[in-house]
């Protein structure tokens, strides 16, 4: 019986590792796209009409670097728990802001992946964002100790 539990714990760890690499790579890519064009990202943030322009500019300059650093932390496992916390908070905040903006009738593009994601519908953005959030929640769970 213990051998089966060890196999299950090993499989769960492998899945968590793969999820961390995928989400980490996505956040590195998303951050890099925004670093290249911070003015467009500032406009994307401003389109949500939730922050003053100066705050949008500040976020456009610093948030991409936070995403890149968190992505690297997820992949390298250095400061892993902190990166999972920050990325989960970012995803949750983004999901709430997107739903609120859409409910207010604003025509928004997320700007997350540059031009690569602009052709997706709002529903597809939600599906992908909730899938990422689900993966992040799996990263929070620690494997059960094997007796």
DARA-V150645 format. One record per pair of residues at least 12 apart in sequence whose C-alpha atoms are under 8 Angstrom apart, sorted by the first residue. I is the first residue (numbers start at 1). GAP is how many residues later the second one is. If there is no record, write none. Layout:
I:GAP + I:GAP
This chain:
2:144 + 2:145 + 5:141 + 6:140 + 9:134 + 9:135 + 9:137 + 12:131 + 13:130 + 16:122 + 16:123 + 19:116 + 19:117 + 19:120 + 20:54 + 20:55 + 20:116 + 20:119 + 21:53 + 21:54 + 23:48 + 23:51 + 23:109 + 23:112 + 23:113 + 24:46 + 24:47 + 24:48 + 24:49 + 24:50 + 24:51 + 25:46 + 25:47 + 25:50 + 26:45 + 27:40 + 27:41 + 27:43 + 27:44 + 28:39 + 28:40 + 28:41 + 28:42 + 28:43 + 28:44 + 29:39 + 29:84 + 30:34 + 30:37 + 30:38 + 30:82 + 30:83 + 30:84 + 31:32 + 31:33 + 31:34 + 31:35 + 31:36 + 31:37 + 31:81 + 32:32 + 32:33 + 32:36 + 33:79 + 33:80 + 33:81 + 34:26 + 34:30 + 34:77 + 34:78 + 34:79 + 34:80 + 35:26 + 35:29 + 35:30 + 38:19 + 38:22 + 38:23 + 39:18 + 39:21 + 40:71 + 41:19 + 41:70 + 42:14 + 42:15 + 42:17 + 42:18 + 43:13 + 44:64 + 44:65 + 44:66 + 44:67 + 45:15 + 45:65 + 47:59 + 47:60 + 47:61 + 48:49 + 48:50 + 48:53 + 48:58 + 48:60 + 49:52 + 67:20 + 70:13 + 70:14 + 70:16 + 70:17 + 71:12 + 81:59 + 84:52 + 84:55 + 84:56 + 87:49 + 88:45 + 88:48 + 88:49 + 91:38 + 91:41 + 91:42 + 92:41 + 95:31 + 95:34 + 98:12
